[in-house]
Each structure stands twice: as structure tokens, then as C-alpha cells.
Amino acid sequence: MTGRKLQERRLRVWSQNPCCAHCGKLCAFPEGFELDHKVALLHGGADTDENCQVLCSGPDGCHVKKTCRDLAC
Ligand SMILES: [Zn+2]
């Protein structure tokens, strides 16, 4: 999913809870976070708003760590 639809989802999910789901840090919109699938798509998770959460971005952010874990690297 790309473009406008993804931006709309980012705004919706962030509006519901702008804090990182992992560490609780308040994330700025739009650069301070990445949208994450609670259950990774490759693990059978649904591509819906309900399966998405805010994770802080950046080289040391929770999104990097979570993605790493999802991919078992
Ligand atoms: Zn975080």
C-alpha cells in the first residue's frame, strides 16, 4: 500500500494513539514514527487499521527493532 491511502491510514492510526506502542514515547507526525503491523503480514496478519500501531522511528527506534524481530534477523 502506498501514497494517499497509506498517508490517510497513518493519520488515522496516529490520531487514535500518537504514542509508540512499544516504549510509550509521544511521536511527531509525520516523521517521528512508522506504521507497524501488530501481526506482521508475513505471519498472516491482516492489512487493516486495527492491525496497525505507531512505533517510533529512527536508527534506534522501536520500529527498527520490531522489524528485525519479525524477520528473525
Ligand atoms: Zn518506541
N, CA, C, O and the ligand as a Tripos MOL2 file, in Angstrom:
@<TRIPOS>MOLECULE
protein
  293   291    74     0     0
PROTEIN
NO_CHARGES

@<TRIPOS>ATOM
      1 N           0.8550   -1.1920    0.0000 N.3       1 MET1
      2 CA          0.0000    0.0000    0.0000 C.3       1 MET1
      3 C           0.8960    1.2490    0.0000 C.2       1 MET1
      4 O           1.8250    1.3600    0.7990 O.2       1 MET1
      5 N           0.6050    2.1570   -0.8870 N.am      2 THR2
      6 CA          1.4420    3.3540   -0.9950 C.3       2 THR2
      7 C           0.5730    4.5970   -1.1450 C.2       2 THR2
      8 O          -0.6480    4.5150   -1.2740 O.2       2 THR2
      9 N           1.2410    5.7520   -1.1250 N.am      3 GLY3
     10 CA          0.5960    7.0040   -1.4890 C.3       3 GLY3
     11 C          -0.4660    7.4930   -0.5310 C.2       3 GLY3
     12 O          -0.3390    7.3620    0.6860 O.2       3 GLY3
     13 N          -1.5120    8.0560   -1.0990 N.am      4 ARG4
     14 CA         -2.5000    8.7750   -0.3060 C.3       4 ARG4
     15 C          -3.2060    7.8840    0.6990 C.2       4 ARG4
     16 O          -3.4240    8.2900    1.8400 O.2       4 ARG4
     17 N          -3.5630    6.6850    0.2950 N.am      5 LYS5
     18 CA         -4.2560    5.7690    1.1990 C.3       5 LYS5
     19 C          -3.3990    5.4580    2.4280 C.2       5 LYS5
     20 O          -3.9020    5.4010    3.5500 O.2       5 LYS5
     21 N          -2.1150    5.2610    2.2010 N.am      6 LEU6
     22 CA         -1.2220    4.9700    3.3180 C.3       6 LEU6
     23 C          -1.1120    6.1820    4.2270 C.2       6 LEU6
     24 O          -1.1130    6.0400    5.4500 O.2       6 LEU6
     25 N          -1.0180    7.3660    3.6470 N.am      7 GLN7
     26 CA         -0.9410    8.5870    4.4560 C.3       7 GLN7
     27 C          -2.1980    8.7350    5.3000 C.2       7 GLN7
     28 O          -2.1250    9.1330    6.4620 O.2       7 GLN7
     29 N          -3.3430    8.4180    4.7230 N.am      8 GLU8
     30 CA         -4.6020    8.5170    5.4620 C.3       8 GLU8
     31 C          -4.6150    7.5300    6.6250 C.2       8 GLU8
     32 O          -5.0580    7.8580    7.7260 O.2       8 GLU8
     33 N          -4.1310    6.3300    6.3710 N.am      9 ARG9
     34 CA         -4.0950    5.3400    7.4480 C.3       9 ARG9
     35 C          -3.1430    5.7860    8.5460 C.2       9 ARG9
     36 O          -3.4570    5.6670    9.7300 O.2       9 ARG9
     37 N          -1.9730    6.3040    8.1550 N.am     10 ARG10
     38 CA         -1.0180    6.7930    9.1530 C.3      10 ARG10
     39 C          -1.6760    7.8300   10.0530 C.2      10 ARG10
     40 O          -1.5270    7.7890   11.2740 O.2      10 ARG10
     41 N          -2.3990    8.7540    9.4450 N.am     11 LEU11
     42 CA         -3.0450    9.8140   10.2140 C.3      11 LEU11
     43 C          -4.1280    9.2370   11.1300 C.2      11 LEU11
     44 O          -4.2500    9.6440   12.2850 O.2      11 LEU11
     45 N          -4.9060    8.2950   10.6100 N.am     12 ARG12
     46 CA         -5.9720    7.6870   11.4220 C.3      12 ARG12
     47 C          -5.4030    6.9570   12.6240 C.2      12 ARG12
     48 O          -5.8530    7.1650   13.7510 O.2      12 ARG12
     49 N          -4.4230    6.1080   12.3920 N.am     13 VAL13
     50 CA         -3.8670    5.3030   13.4810 C.3      13 VAL13
     51 C          -3.1580    6.1990   14.4900 C.2      13 VAL13
     52 O          -3.2940    6.0200   15.7000 O.2      13 VAL13
     53 N          -2.4030    7.1620   13.9770 N.am     14 TRP14
     54 CA         -1.6830    8.0880   14.8680 C.3      14 TRP14
     55 C          -2.6560    8.9320   15.6830 C.2      14 TRP14
     56 O          -2.4050    9.2090   16.8560 O.2      14 TRP14
     57 N          -3.7640    9.3410   15.0680 N.am     15 SER15
     58 CA         -4.7550   10.1570   15.7730 C.3      15 SER15
     59 C          -5.3660    9.3910   16.9440 C.2      15 SER15
     60 O          -5.6870    9.9720   17.9810 O.2      15 SER15
     61 N          -5.5200    8.0930   16.7660 N.am     16 GLN16
     62 CA         -6.1030    7.2810   17.8360 C.3      16 GLN16
     63 C          -5.1260    7.1050   18.9840 C.2      16 GLN16
     64 O          -5.5290    7.0850   20.1470 O.2      16 GLN16
     65 N          -3.8480    6.9770   18.6680 N.am     17 ASN17
     66 CA         -2.8320    6.8330   19.7100 C.3      17 ASN17
     67 C          -1.4790    7.2740   19.1700 C.2      17 ASN17
     68 O          -0.7970    6.5070   18.4890 O.2      17 ASN17
     69 N          -1.0870    8.5160   19.4730 N.am     18 PRO18
     70 CA          0.1560    9.0650   18.9210 C.3      18 PRO18
     71 C           1.4090    8.6080   19.6620 C.2      18 PRO18
     72 O           2.5100    9.0570   19.3430 O.2      18 PRO18
     73 N           1.2580    7.7310   20.6380 N.am     19 CYS19
     74 CA          2.4210    7.2570   21.3840 C.3      19 CYS19
     75 C           2.9120    5.9240   20.8400 C.2      19 CYS19
     76 O           2.1240    5.0810   20.4090 O.2      19 CYS19
     77 N           4.2180    5.7520   20.8680 N.am     20 CYS20
     78 CA          4.8160    4.4930   20.4360 C.3      20 CYS20
     79 C           4.1950    3.3340   21.2250 C.2      20 CYS20
     80 O           4.1390    3.3710   22.4540 O.2      20 CYS20
     81 N           3.7320    2.3090   20.5070 N.am     21 ALA21
     82 CA          3.0760    1.1780   21.1680 C.3      21 ALA21
     83 C           4.0510    0.3710   22.0070 C.2      21 ALA21
     84 O           3.6410   -0.4260   22.8510 O.2      21 ALA21
     85 N           5.3260    0.5750   21.7790 N.am     22 HIS22
     86 CA          6.3220   -0.2340   22.4660 C.3      22 HIS22
     87 C           6.9000    0.4900   23.6870 C.2      22 HIS22
     88 O           6.8720   -0.0470   24.7940 O.2      22 HIS22
     89 N           7.4230    1.7060   23.4910 N.am     23 CYS23
     90 CA          8.0980    2.4050   24.5900 C.3      23 CYS23
     91 C           7.2740    3.5640   25.1490 C.2      23 CYS23
     92 O           7.6470    4.1570   26.1610 O.2      23 CYS23
     93 N           6.1480    3.8910   24.4910 N.am     24 GLY24
     94 CA          5.2700    4.9250   25.0250 C.3      24 GLY24
     95 C           5.6740    6.3470   24.7010 C.2      24 GLY24
     96 O           5.0250    7.2930   25.1460 O.2      24 GLY24
     97 N           6.7350    6.5100   23.9340 N.am     25 LYS25
     98 CA          7.1840    7.8520   23.5670 C.3      25 LYS25
     99 C           6.1630    8.5200   22.6460 C.2      25 LYS25
    100 O           5.6300    7.8920   21.7310 O.2      25 LYS25
    101 N           5.9020    9.8020   22.9020 N.am     26 LEU26
    102 CA          4.9960   10.5450   22.0410 C.3      26 LEU26
    103 C           5.6940   10.8170   20.7000 C.2      26 LEU26
    104 O           6.7820   11.3910   20.6600 O.2      26 LEU26
    105 N           5.0600   10.4010   19.6260 N.am     27 CYS27
    106 CA          5.6860   10.5040   18.3100 C.3      27 CYS27
    107 C           5.1140   11.6710   17.5310 C.2      27 CYS27
    108 O           3.9100   11.9230   17.5770 O.2      27 CYS27
    109 N           5.9710   12.3830   16.8160 N.am     28 ALA28
    110 CA          5.5500   13.5010   15.9840 C.3      28 ALA28
    111 C           5.0000   12.9860   14.6610 C.2      28 ALA28
    112 O           5.4220   11.9430   14.1620 O.2      28 ALA28
    113 N           4.0520   13.7330   14.1000 N.am     29 PHE29
    114 CA          3.5170   13.3940   12.7800 C.3      29 PHE29
    115 C           4.1020   14.3630   11.7590 C.2      29 PHE29
    116 O           4.1320   15.5610   12.0400 O.2      29 PHE29
    117 N           4.5670   13.9240   10.5980 N.am     30 PRO30
    118 CA          4.5290   12.5260   10.1450 C.3      30 PRO30
    119 C           5.8780   11.8330   10.2540 C.2      30 PRO30
    120 O           5.9880   10.6550    9.9140 O.2      30 PRO30
    121 N           6.9030   12.5310   10.7180 N.am     31 GLU31
    122 CA          8.2510   11.9730   10.5860 C.3      31 GLU31
    123 C           8.7120   11.1310   11.7730 C.2      31 GLU31
    124 O           9.6790   10.3770   11.6660 O.2      31 GLU31
    125 N           8.0140   11.2630   12.9080 N.am     32 GLY32
    126 CA          8.5450   10.6530   14.1200 C.3      32 GLY32
    127 C           8.1970    9.1940   14.3380 C.2      32 GLY32
    128 O           8.5850    8.6100   15.3500 O.2      32 GLY32
    129 N           7.4720    8.5970   13.4040 N.am     33 PHE33
    130 CA          7.0420    7.2140   13.6410 C.3      33 PHE33
    131 C           6.9070    6.4530   12.3340 C.2      33 PHE33
    132 O           6.8900    7.0220   11.2420 O.2      33 PHE33
    133 N           6.8120    5.1520   12.4940 N.am     34 GLU34
    134 CA          6.4800    4.2800   11.3650 C.3      34 GLU34
    135 C           5.2330    3.5140   11.7430 C.2      34 GLU34
    136 O           5.0180    3.1730   12.9060 O.2      34 GLU34
    137 N           4.4130    3.2480   10.7360 N.am     35 LEU35
    138 CA          3.2350    2.4240   10.9650 C.3      35 LEU35
    139 C           3.6870    0.9660   10.9330 C.2      35 LEU35
    140 O           4.3840    0.5290   10.0180 O.2      35 LEU35
    141 N           3.2700    0.2340   11.9550 N.am     36 ASP36
    142 CA          3.7160   -1.1490   12.0660 C.3      36 ASP36
    143 C           2.5140   -2.0850   12.1260 C.2      36 ASP36
    144 O           1.4920   -1.7480   12.7250 O.2      36 ASP36
    145 N           2.6310   -3.2420   11.5160 N.am     37 HIS37
    146 CA          1.5920   -4.2550   11.6590 C.3      37 HIS37
    147 C           1.8380   -5.0250   12.9540 C.2      37 HIS37
    148 O           2.9090   -5.5990   13.1490 O.2      37 HIS37
    149 N           0.8360   -5.0330   13.8400 N.am     38 LYS38
    150 CA          0.9720   -5.7500   15.1180 C.3      38 LYS38
    151 C           1.3510   -7.1980   14.8480 C.2      38 LYS38
    152 O           2.3050   -7.7250   15.4210 O.2      38 LYS38
    153 N           0.5940   -7.8250   13.9740 N.am     39 VAL39
    154 CA          0.9630   -9.1530   13.4850 C.3      39 VAL39
    155 C           1.4720   -8.9570   12.0650 C.2      39 VAL39
    156 O           0.7110   -8.5580   11.1830 O.2      39 VAL39
    157 N           2.7270   -9.2270   11.8390 N.am     40 ALA40
    158 CA          3.3300   -8.9790   10.5330 C.3      40 ALA40
    159 C           2.5550   -9.6840    9.4280 C.2      40 ALA40
    160 O           2.0430  -10.7880    9.6100 O.2      40 ALA40
    161 N           2.4830   -9.0240    8.2860 N.am     41 LEU41
    162 CA          1.7580   -9.5930    7.1530 C.3      41 LEU41
    163 C           2.3050  -10.9690    6.7980 C.2      41 LEU41
    164 O           1.5570  -11.8810    6.4460 O.2      41 LEU41
    165 N           3.6160  -11.0980    6.8980 N.am     42 LEU42
    166 CA          4.2210  -12.3750    6.5420 C.3      42 LEU42
    167 C           3.9370  -13.4570    7.5680 C.2      42 LEU42
    168 O           4.2250  -14.6320    7.3440 O.2      42 LEU42
    169 N           3.3610  -13.0450    8.7130 N.am     43 HIS43
    170 CA          2.9210  -14.0110    9.7230 C.3      43 HIS43
    171 C           1.4100  -14.1790    9.6820 C.2      43 HIS43
    172 O           0.8190  -14.7480   10.5990 O.2      43 HIS43
    173 N           0.7910  -13.6880    8.6260 N.am     44 GLY44
    174 CA         -0.6370  -13.8750    8.4590 C.3      44 GLY44
    175 C          -1.4890  -12.7560    9.0110 C.2      44 GLY44
    176 O          -2.7120  -12.8830    9.0670 O.2      44 GLY44
    177 N          -0.8650  -11.6510    9.4240 N.am     45 GLY45
    178 CA         -1.6050  -10.5170    9.9550 C.3      45 GLY45
    179 C          -2.4470   -9.8390    8.8760 C.2      45 GLY45
    180 O          -2.1280   -9.9120    7.6890 O.2      45 GLY45
    181 N          -3.5230   -9.1810    9.2990 N.am     46 ALA46
    182 CA         -4.4090   -8.5010    8.3610 C.3      46 ALA46
    183 C          -3.8790   -7.1070    8.0330 C.2      46 ALA46
    184 O          -3.2850   -6.4380    8.8790 O.2      46 ALA46
    185 N          -4.1030   -6.6900    6.8080 N.am     47 ASP47
    186 CA         -3.6740   -5.3530    6.3920 C.3      47 ASP47
    187 C          -4.8080   -4.3670    6.6460 C.2      47 ASP47
    188 O          -5.4210   -3.8490    5.7130 O.2      47 ASP47
    189 N          -5.0770   -4.1150    7.9340 N.am     48 THR48
    190 CA         -6.1740   -3.2420    8.3360 C.3      48 THR48
    191 C          -5.6820   -2.2290    9.3660 C.2      48 THR48
    192 O          -4.6100   -2.3900    9.9510 O.2      48 THR48
    193 N          -6.4840   -1.1790    9.5810 N.am     49 ASP49
    194 CA         -6.1420   -0.1940   10.6070 C.3      49 ASP49
    195 C          -5.9800   -0.8710   11.9720 C.2      49 ASP49
    196 O          -5.0900   -0.5240   12.7490 O.2      49 ASP49
    197 N          -6.8580   -1.8440   12.2480 N.am     50 GLU50
    198 CA         -6.8800   -2.4740   13.5600 C.3      50 GLU50
    199 C          -5.5960   -3.2440   13.8410 C.2      50 GLU50
    200 O          -5.2030   -3.4220   14.9940 O.2      50 GLU50
    201 N          -4.9600   -3.6870   12.7920 N.am     51 ASN51
    202 CA         -3.7190   -4.4430   12.9720 C.3      51 ASN51
    203 C          -2.4980   -3.5330   12.8920 C.2      51 ASN51
    204 O          -1.3660   -4.0140   12.8380 O.2      51 ASN51
    205 N          -2.7230   -2.2160   12.8830 N.am     52 CYS52
    206 CA         -1.6020   -1.2850   12.7790 C.3      52 CYS52
    207 C          -1.3930   -0.5310   14.0860 C.2      52 CYS52
    208 O          -2.3360   -0.2780   14.8370 O.2      52 CYS52
    209 N          -0.1430   -0.1820   14.3360 N.am     53 GLN53
    210 CA          0.1820    0.5830   15.5280 C.3      53 GLN53
    211 C           1.3310    1.5310   15.2060 C.2      53 GLN53
    212 O           2.0380    1.3780   14.2100 O.2      53 GLN53
    213 N           1.4900    2.5250   16.0950 N.am     54 VAL54
    214 CA          2.5610    3.5080   15.9410 C.3      54 VAL54
    215 C           3.8100    2.9950   16.6540 C.2      54 VAL54
    216 O           3.7500    2.6010   17.8190 O.2      54 VAL54
    217 N           4.9200    3.0020   15.9610 N.am     55 LEU55
    218 CA          6.2150    2.7160   16.5880 C.3      55 LEU55
    219 C           7.1690    3.8480   16.2440 C.2      55 LEU55
    220 O           7.1820    4.3280   15.1110 O.2      55 LEU55
    221 N           7.9730    4.2810   17.2240 N.am     56 CYS56
    222 CA          8.8810    5.3840   16.9680 C.3      56 CYS56
    223 C           9.9260    4.9690   15.9300 C.2      56 CYS56
    224 O          10.3720    3.8230   15.9000 O.2      56 CYS56
    225 N          10.2990    5.9180   15.0880 N.am     57 SER57
    226 CA         11.2400    5.6280   14.0090 C.3      57 SER57
    227 C          12.6400    6.0690   14.4080 C.2      57 SER57
    228 O          12.8740    6.4760   15.5450 O.2      57 SER57
    229 N          13.5470    5.9840   13.4810 N.am     58 GLY58
    230 CA         14.9320    6.3590   13.7680 C.3      58 GLY58
    231 C          15.8130    5.1290   13.8740 C.2      58 GLY58
    232 O          15.3230    4.0100   14.0240 O.2      58 GLY58
    233 N          17.1330    5.3480   13.7950 N.am     59 PRO59
    234 CA         18.0800    4.2260   13.8010 C.3      59 PRO59
    235 C          18.0070    3.3860   15.0650 C.2      59 PRO59
    236 O          18.3400    2.2010   15.0450 O.2      59 PRO59
    237 N          17.5680    3.9970   16.1760 N.am     60 ASP60
    238 CA         17.4740    3.2600   17.4280 C.3      60 ASP60
    239 C          16.0260    3.1120   17.8860 C.2      60 ASP60
    240 O          15.7550    2.7920   19.0440 O.2      60 ASP60
    241 N          15.1000    3.3510   16.9530 N.am     61 GLY61
    242 CA         13.6860    3.3410   17.2950 C.3      61 GLY61
    243 C          13.1170    1.9440   17.4090 C.2      61 GLY61
    244 O          13.7450    0.9630   17.0100 O.2      61 GLY61
    245 N          11.9070    1.8700   17.9670 N.am     62 CYS62
    246 CA         11.2740    0.5730   18.1690 C.3      62 CYS62
    247 C          10.8970   -0.0890   16.8490 C.2      62 CYS62
    248 O          10.8470   -1.3160   16.7620 O.2      62 CYS62
    249 N          10.6310    0.7140   15.8210 N.am     63 HIS63
    250 CA         10.2290    0.1110   14.5570 C.3      63 HIS63
    251 C          11.3370   -0.7400   13.9690 C.2      63 HIS63
    252 O          11.0910   -1.8300   13.4530 O.2      63 HIS63
    253 N          12.5550   -0.2360   14.0510 N.am     64 VAL64
    254 CA         13.6940   -0.9920   13.5350 C.3      64 VAL64
    255 C          13.8240   -2.3120   14.2780 C.2      64 VAL64
    256 O          14.0150   -3.3710   13.6800 O.2      64 VAL64
    257 N          13.7140   -2.2180   15.6120 N.am     65 LYS65
    258 CA         13.8740   -3.4370   16.4220 C.3      65 LYS65
    259 C          12.7610   -4.4370   16.1450 C.2      65 LYS65
    260 O          13.0030   -5.6400   16.0500 O.2      65 LYS65
    261 N          11.5270   -3.9250   16.0170 N.am     66 LYS66
    262 CA         10.4000   -4.8120   15.7800 C.3      66 LYS66
    263 C          10.5240   -5.4930   14.4180 C.2      66 LYS66
    264 O          10.3120   -6.7000   14.2960 O.2      66 LYS66
    265 N          10.8650   -4.7170   13.4100 N.am     67 THR67
    266 CA         11.0110   -5.2860   12.0730 C.3      67 THR67
    267 C          12.0790   -6.3690   12.0850 C.2      67 THR67
    268 O          11.9360   -7.4200   11.4590 O.2      67 THR67
    269 N          13.1220   -6.0920   12.7940 N.am     68 CYS68
    270 CA         14.2110   -7.0540   12.9230 C.3      68 CYS68
    271 C          13.7030   -8.3520   13.5360 C.2      68 CYS68
    272 O          14.0570   -9.4420   13.0890 O.2      68 CYS68
    273 N          12.8590   -8.2220   14.5760 N.am     69 ARG69
    274 CA         12.3470   -9.3950   15.2510 C.3      69 ARG69
    275 C          11.3930  -10.1650   14.3300 C.2      69 ARG69
    276 O          11.4260  -11.3940   14.2700 O.2      69 ARG69
    277 N          10.5400   -9.4130   13.6110 N.am     70 ASP70
    278 CA          9.5890  -10.0610   12.7080 C.3      70 ASP70
    279 C          10.3090  -10.9100   11.6760 C.2      70 ASP70
    280 O           9.8370  -11.9780   11.2870 O.2      70 ASP70
    281 N          11.4470  -10.4200   11.2440 N.am     71 LEU71
    282 CA         12.1810  -11.1160   10.1950 C.3      71 LEU71
    283 C          13.1810  -12.1100   10.7820 C.2      71 LEU71
    284 O          13.9120  -12.7830   10.0560 O.2      71 LEU71
    285 N          13.1950  -12.1850   12.1250 N.am     72 ALA72
    286 CA         14.0790  -13.1170   12.8080 C.3      72 ALA72
    287 C          15.5350  -12.9410   12.4050 C.2      72 ALA72
    288 O          16.2610  -13.9120   12.1900 O.2      72 ALA72
    289 N          15.9480  -11.6770   12.3060 N.am     73 CYS73
    290 CA         17.3360  -11.4390   11.9440 C.3      73 CYS73
    291 C          18.1600  -11.1430   13.2010 C.2      73 CYS73
    292 O          19.3660  -10.9130   13.1080 O.2      73 CYS73
    293 ZN          9.3610    3.4010   20.8000 Zn       74 ZN74
@<TRIPOS>BOND
     1     1     2 1
     2     2     3 1
     3     3     4 2
     4     3     5 am
     5     5     6 1
     6     6     7 1
     7     7     8 2
     8     7     9 am
     9     9    10 1
    10    10    11 1
    11    11    12 2
    12    11    13 am
    13    13    14 1
    14    14    15 1
    15    15    16 2
    16    15    17 am
    17    17    18 1
    18    18    19 1
    19    19    20 2
    20    19    21 am
    21    21    22 1
    22    22    23 1
    23    23    24 2
    24    23    25 am
    25    25    26 1
    26    26    27 1
    27    27    28 2
    28    27    29 am
    29    29    30 1
    30    30    31 1
    31    31    32 2
    32    31    33 am
    33    33    34 1
    34    34    35 1
    35    35    36 2
    36    35    37 am
    37    37    38 1
    38    38    39 1
    39    39    40 2
    40    39    41 am
    41    41    42 1
    42    42    43 1
    43    43    44 2
    44    43    45 am
    45    45    46 1
    46    46    47 1
    47    47    48 2
    48    47    49 am
    49    49    50 1
    50    50    51 1
    51    51    52 2
    52    51    53 am
    53    53    54 1
    54    54    55 1
    55    55    56 2
    56    55    57 am
    57    57    58 1
    58    58    59 1
    59    59    60 2
    60    59    61 am
    61    61    62 1
    62    62    63 1
    63    63    64 2
    64    63    65 am
    65    65    66 1
    66    66    67 1
    67    67    68 2
    68    67    69 am
    69    69    70 1
    70    70    71 1
    71    71    72 2
    72    71    73 am
    73    73    74 1
    74    74    75 1
    75    75    76 2
    76    75    77 am
    77    77    78 1
    78    78    79 1
    79    79    80 2
    80    79    81 am
    81    81    82 1
    82    82    83 1
    83    83    84 2
    84    83    85 am
    85    85    86 1
    86    86    87 1
    87    87    88 2
    88    87    89 am
    89    89    90 1
    90    90    91 1
    91    91    92 2
    92    91    93 am
    93    93    94 1
    94    94    95 1
    95    95    96 2
    96    95    97 am
    97    97    98 1
    98    98    99 1
    99    99   100 2
   100    99   101 am
   101   101   102 1
   102   102   103 1
   103   103   104 2
   104   103   105 am
   105   105   106 1
   106   106   107 1
   107   107   108 2
   108   107   109 am
   109   109   110 1
   110   110   111 1
   111   111   112 2
   112   111   113 am
   113   113   114 1
   114   114   115 1
   115   115   116 2
   116   115   117 am
   117   117   118 1
   118   118   119 1
   119   119   120 2
   120   119   121 am
   121   121   122 1
   122   122   123 1
   123   123   124 2
   124   123   125 am
   125   125   126 1
   126   126   127 1
   127   127   128 2
   128   127   129 am
   129   129   130 1
   130   130   131 1
   131   131   132 2
   132   131   133 am
   133   133   134 1
   134   134   135 1
   135   135   136 2
   136   135   137 am
   137   137   138 1
   138   138   139 1
   139   139   140 2
   140   139   141 am
   141   141   142 1
   142   142   143 1
   143   143   144 2
   144   143   145 am
   145   145   146 1
   146   146   147 1
   147   147   148 2
   148   147   149 am
   149   149   150 1
   150   150   151 1
   151   151   152 2
   152   151   153 am
   153   153   154 1
   154   154   155 1
   155   155   156 2
   156   155   157 am
   157   157   158 1
   158   158   159 1
   159   159   160 2
   160   159   161 am
   161   161   162 1
   162   162   163 1
   163   163   164 2
   164   163   165 am
   165   165   166 1
   166   166   167 1
   167   167   168 2
   168   167   169 am
   169   169   170 1
   170   170   171 1
   171   171   172 2
   172   171   173 am
   173   173   174 1
   174   174   175 1
   175   175   176 2
   176   175   177 am
   177   177   178 1
   178   178   179 1
   179   179   180 2
   180   179   181 am
   181   181   182 1
   182   182   183 1
   183   183   184 2
   184   183   185 am
   185   185   186 1
   186   186   187 1
   187   187   188 2
   188   187   189 am
   189   189   190 1
   190   190   191 1
   191   191   192 2
   192   191   193 am
   193   193   194 1
   194   194   195 1
   195   195   196 2
   196   195   197 am
   197   197   198 1
   198   198   199 1
   199   199   200 2
   200   199   201 am
   201   201   202 1
   202   202   203 1
   203   203   204 2
   204   203   205 am
   205   205   206 1
   206   206   207 1
   207   207   208 2
   208   207   209 am
   209   209   210 1
   210   210   211 1
   211   211   212 2
   212   211   213 am
   213   213   214 1
   214   214   215 1
   215   215   216 2
   216   215   217 am
   217   217   218 1
   218   218   219 1
   219   219   220 2
   220   219   221 am
   221   221   222 1
   222   222   223 1
   223   223   224 2
   224   223   225 am
   225   225   226 1
   226   226   227 1
   227   227   228 2
   228   227   229 am
   229   229   230 1
   230   230   231 1
   231   231   232 2
   232   231   233 am
   233   233   234 1
   234   234   235 1
   235   235   236 2
   236   235   237 am
   237   237   238 1
   238   238   239 1
   239   239   240 2
   240   239   241 am
   241   241   242 1
   242   242   243 1
   243   243   244 2
   244   243   245 am
   245   245   246 1
   246   246   247 1
   247   247   248 2
   248   247   249 am
   249   249   250 1
   250   250   251 1
   251   251   252 2
   252   251   253 am
   253   253   254 1
   254   254   255 1
   255   255   256 2
   256   255   257 am
   257   257   258 1
   258   258   259 1
   259   259   260 2
   260   259   261 am
   261   261   262 1
   262   262   263 1
   263   263   264 2
   264   263   265 am
   265   265   266 1
   266   266   267 1
   267   267   268 2
   268   267   269 am
   269   269   270 1
   270   270   271 1
   271   271   272 2
   272   271   273 am
   273   273   274 1
   274   274   275 1
   275   275   276 2
   276   275   277 am
   277   277   278 1
   278   278   279 1
   279   279   280 2
   280   279   281 am
   281   281   282 1
   282   282   283 1
   283   283   284 2
   284   283   285 am
   285   285   286 1
   286   286   287 1
   287   287   288 2
   288   287   289 am
   289   289   290 1
   290   290   291 1
   291   291   292 2
@<TRIPOS>SUBSTRUCTURE
     1 MET1         2 RESIDUE 1 A MET
     2 THR2         6 RESIDUE 1 A THR
     3 GLY3        10 RESIDUE 1 A GLY
     4 ARG4        14 RESIDUE 1 A ARG
     5 LYS5        18 RESIDUE 1 A LYS
     6 LEU6        22 RESIDUE 1 A LEU
     7 GLN7        26 RESIDUE 1 A GLN
     8 GLU8        30 RESIDUE 1 A GLU
     9 ARG9        34 RESIDUE 1 A ARG
    10 ARG10       38 RESIDUE 1 A ARG
    11 LEU11       42 RESIDUE 1 A LEU
    12 ARG12       46 RESIDUE 1 A ARG
    13 VAL13       50 RESIDUE 1 A VAL
    14 TRP14       54 RESIDUE 1 A TRP
    15 SER15       58 RESIDUE 1 A SER
    16 GLN16       62 RESIDUE 1 A GLN
    17 ASN17       66 RESIDUE 1 A ASN
    18 PRO18       70 RESIDUE 1 A PRO
    19 CYS19       74 RESIDUE 1 A CYS
    20 CYS20       78 RESIDUE 1 A CYS
    21 ALA21       82 RESIDUE 1 A ALA
    22 HIS22       86 RESIDUE 1 A HIS
    23 CYS23       90 RESIDUE 1 A CYS
    24 GLY24       94 RESIDUE 1 A GLY
    25 LYS25       98 RESIDUE 1 A LYS
    26 LEU26      102 RESIDUE 1 A LEU
    27 CYS27      106 RESIDUE 1 A CYS
    28 ALA28      110 RESIDUE 1 A ALA
    29 PHE29      114 RESIDUE 1 A PHE
    30 PRO30      118 RESIDUE 1 A PRO
    31 GLU31      122 RESIDUE 1 A GLU
    32 GLY32      126 RESIDUE 1 A GLY
    33 PHE33      130 RESIDUE 1 A PHE
    34 GLU34      134 RESIDUE 1 A GLU
    35 LEU35      138 RESIDUE 1 A LEU
    36 ASP36      142 RESIDUE 1 A ASP
    37 HIS37      146 RESIDUE 1 A HIS
    38 LYS38      150 RESIDUE 1 A LYS
    39 VAL39      154 RESIDUE 1 A VAL
    40 ALA40      158 RESIDUE 1 A ALA
    41 LEU41      162 RESIDUE 1 A LEU
    42 LEU42      166 RESIDUE 1 A LEU
    43 HIS43      170 RESIDUE 1 A HIS
    44 GLY44      174 RESIDUE 1 A GLY
    45 GLY45      178 RESIDUE 1 A GLY
    46 ALA46      182 RESIDUE 1 A ALA
    47 ASP47      186 RESIDUE 1 A ASP
    48 THR48      190 RESIDUE 1 A THR
    49 ASP49      194 RESIDUE 1 A ASP
    50 GLU50      198 RESIDUE 1 A GLU
    51 ASN51      202 RESIDUE 1 A ASN
    52 CYS52      206 RESIDUE 1 A CYS
    53 GLN53      210 RESIDUE 1 A GLN
    54 VAL54      214 RESIDUE 1 A VAL
    55 LEU55      218 RESIDUE 1 A LEU
    56 CYS56      222 RESIDUE 1 A CYS
    57 SER57      226 RESIDUE 1 A SER
    58 GLY58      230 RESIDUE 1 A GLY
    59 PRO59      234 RESIDUE 1 A PRO
    60 ASP60      238 RESIDUE 1 A ASP
    61 GLY61      242 RESIDUE 1 A GLY
    62 CYS62      246 RESIDUE 1 A CYS
    63 HIS63      250 RESIDUE 1 A HIS
    64 VAL64      254 RESIDUE 1 A VAL
    65 LYS65      258 RESIDUE 1 A LYS
    66 LYS66      262 RESIDUE 1 A LYS
    67 THR67      266 RESIDUE 1 A THR
    68 CYS68      270 RESIDUE 1 A CYS
    69 ARG69      274 RESIDUE 1 A ARG
    70 ASP70      278 RESIDUE 1 A ASP
    71 LEU71      282 RESIDUE 1 A LEU
    72 ALA72      286 RESIDUE 1 A ALA
    73 CYS73      290 RESIDUE 1 A CYS
    74 ZN74       293 GROUP 0 **** ****
